[in-house]
Amino acid sequence: MKAIIDENTCIGCGLCPSDCPEVFEMKGEKAISKGDVPAGKEESAKTAAANCPVQAIKCE
């Protein structure tokens, strides 16, 4: 599974790194994805996507 953040939509709220620091981190004022979701962290990544206030995250 991959987690993808639309950088044009991201508002930099910081929720996704709080929900799943193994997959997301802040880079400047925006969140970025570290790429592939590690085994066992799929649900955390999906929670981060669901909690994004602007729906900038997709898990595929």
N, C-alpha and C positions, 0 to 999 in steps of 0.2 A: 504494500500500500504506500502511496505517496500522498503527502499533504502539500497543497499548492495555495499560496496566498496571492490574491490579486493586489499588487502594490498600489494600483490606482484607486482602489476601493478602501484599503486599510486606513484607519484613522489613528493607529498607534496607541490604542487604549491599554495594551499590555495584558489583556486577559488570557490570550492564548499561551504565552510563556508561563503564566501562573498555573494554567490548567495542565499543560504538558511541556515542561521544560526540556524533555528529551528530544522534542521535535521542533519547537519554536523558540526563537530568541529575538530580542530587540536589536535592531541595527539602526542607530540614529533615532529617528522619530517614527520608524515603521517596524513592523514585525516581519521576520523572514522565516522560511521553513528550512530546516536542516536537510530536507530531502526525504529519503525513505524513512518510513515509520518503523522503529525497531519492533521485533516480535514482542508481544505482550503489551504494547502501548497503543494498539489500535483504538481501543475504547476511549482512552484519554485524548487521542487526536480527534476522534469524532465528537467528543464532548466539547473540546475547544472550538471546533467548527460550529457546533450548534449554539455555543455561547457568544460567538462573534456578533456584536451588535449591528454590523453592517454586512453580514454574510460574505465576508471577503475570503473565506477558507473553503476549499473543496478537498475532500479525501477520496482518492480514486484507487 
